[in-house]
C-alpha cells in the first residue's frame, strides 16, 4: 500500500493528491490518503476516505508526501521509526527534500518502481536527562535545537567528553546534513550534502567570537548542558517541534541514530542546483 500524505493547505482541495491516486490506481497500486496538518476546521473532499499513517503503517511500502520540507518532517515523525521510502512532491517553496515537481506527476508510477535510487538520510537520537534520569527520547531528521524564550541562555557542548565551547547566546543547533540547509544555515552554519554523515553544531547569536560552527564525525557522542536558566526560560525543539521546556542543569545526549530515512532520489536536479534557489 502507498500512503498519499498531502498538506491540505498546500494542496487545496487535494487536487494533486487525487491526481496521484488516479495514476497509481490505474497502474494497479493500492493507495490510501493520510493528510497531515489537518485542523478541526478542515474537511476532506466528499466521499474520500481518510486514514492516519499509523493506522496503515504495517501495510505500507511507500509514502508519497505532497507539500514542502516541513510536511516531510511531519510524515517522518508519524512513521515512528519505520524505514518506509519517501517520495517528496514539492508544493512548498524550497523543497530541498523533495524529488518531484507538480508538473512531473505523470512520472509517479515509474518513480516508485524497484531500482529507483534511494538516498539514506542520517538521523540524530536525542535524550533529555534531568537529575540523571532520561525524561524524553526523540529522533531528528533535520535538527535538535536548544533555544531561549527571547532571553540569552548558556549552553556548554562536549564531544566524547571533551569540552568544545561554552557561551552566552540565543541557543545552539545540532543538525544533520539534511538539516544543514535549514535553521542551521540561517544561523551561519556549514552546508553539507544530504548523503553525507556528520554532526553539525551551530551556535545561535553567540555573544563571543570563540563559539564557531563545528562539523563532527558521526561517531561522536555530543552532550549539551543548559546552565544559568534561573529566572530565564528555554526549550528543546526536535525537527521544529517544541518537545520540552528546559531547566537549568538539564543535559542532552545526542548521537547518530542507528536508522536512516530512505528518500527516493530521481536525480533530476543536483543538490547544487537546489542551493541556487537561495541565491
CORSUL-V970040 format. One line per field, one symbol per residue. ss: DSSP state (a for helix, b for strand, c for the rest). psi: psi as a letter, one per 30 degrees, with the letter a starting at -180 (. if undefined). A space follows every 10 residues. Layout:
ss = ???
psi = ???
This chain:
ss = cbbbbbbccc caaaaaaaaa aaaaaacccc bbbccbcccc cccccccccb ccaaaaaaac cbbbbbbcaa aaaaaaaaac ccccbbbbbb cccccccccb baaaaaaaaa accccccbbb bbbbbbbbbb ccbbbbbbbb ccbbbbbbcc ccbbbbbbbc cbbbbbbbbc bbbbbccaaa acaaaacccc ccccccccbb bbbbcccccc cccbbbcccc cbbbbbbccc cccbbbbbcc bbbbbbcccc bbbbbbbbbb bbbbcccccc aaaaaaaac
psi = kkkjiljffe ikgheeeeee eeeeefggkk llkillgklf fkkllkgkkk llefegeffk elkjkjaaee eeeeeeeffh fkikkkjkjj gbdeheflfk lefgffgeee fglkfkkkjj kklkkkkjkj gfkjfkklkk edlkkkklig lkljkkkljh fkkelklkaf akkjlleeff gbeeefggll kkkffljlkk kjkjhkhlff jlkkjlkffk jkkkkklhgj flkllkkjhf kjfkkklkfk kkkklklfll jjkkjfhekl eeeeefff.
